[in-house]
Amino acid sequence: MAVRQSRGVIGWVAAAVVGTAAGLVVWFMVLHFVSRETEGPDEHTGVVPLIGAPSTFVAPDPIAMQYAAAFQENNCEEVVRLTQWMQERLRRVRVESGDAAAFEAEKAALCARIRDRAVEGNQLRPEGIEDQYVFVPGARLEPVAVDEGWADLEQPVRQRVWIRVTYANRRHALRDETGLPVKAVTVGVNVSPEGLVLKAEVVGNVDILRETLSYDWEPIA
């Protein structure tokens, strides 16, 4: 699967973002991305960005925020419940084996994967990164925009929610491709009509809006 550069963001400014300088900077970056990359309908989704018009306001799908929060809380049951490919895998094990022990073993393996935050895995690659390194405990999560998401995933997309993730400290922050800790990044969560999070990257499920990577840390004393 080719690495995707996400486009077609239909902006709306979340109330929590308005009034803070950091939130405004993030929002202007999203607007810049749309205005530079999109002229007319988006080539992937057919969405025409209508920025700032009250009639275009769309509330973010709560599933996206529940999914992000579940990772922060190491709640593997909730992550599994909300992830399309994990649900599909468990259904296949149940049908093919008919064995409750095999089902529970597969579920335990998924939970171990979700909770794995080994240091060596925390580095953004061209093909993405596992979601547990994006949605870490202590990070601030703010929905900043929504759009129609990718049109070429295995399942249809009801909505993609763009979430600004701001890290509390360097130690637990996402690291970029060079190993530097990221202060903040905007990521997209694609949600299906059935309320499940869809896989959008080769590694991990979320779209990484790489142009929004920020390194605005306070100087080290």
Secondary structure, 3 states (H helix, E strand, C coil): CCCCCCCCCEECCCCCCCCCHHHHHHHHHHHHHHHHHCCCCCCCCCCCCCCCCHHHCCCCCHHHHHHHHHHHCCCHHHHHHHEHHHHHHHHHHHHHHCCHHHHHHHHHHHHHHHHCCCHHHCCCECCECCHHHCCCCCCEEEEEEEECCCCCCCCCCCEEEEEEEECCCCCCCCECCCCCECCEEEEEEEECCCCCECCCCCECCCEEEEEEEECCCCCCC
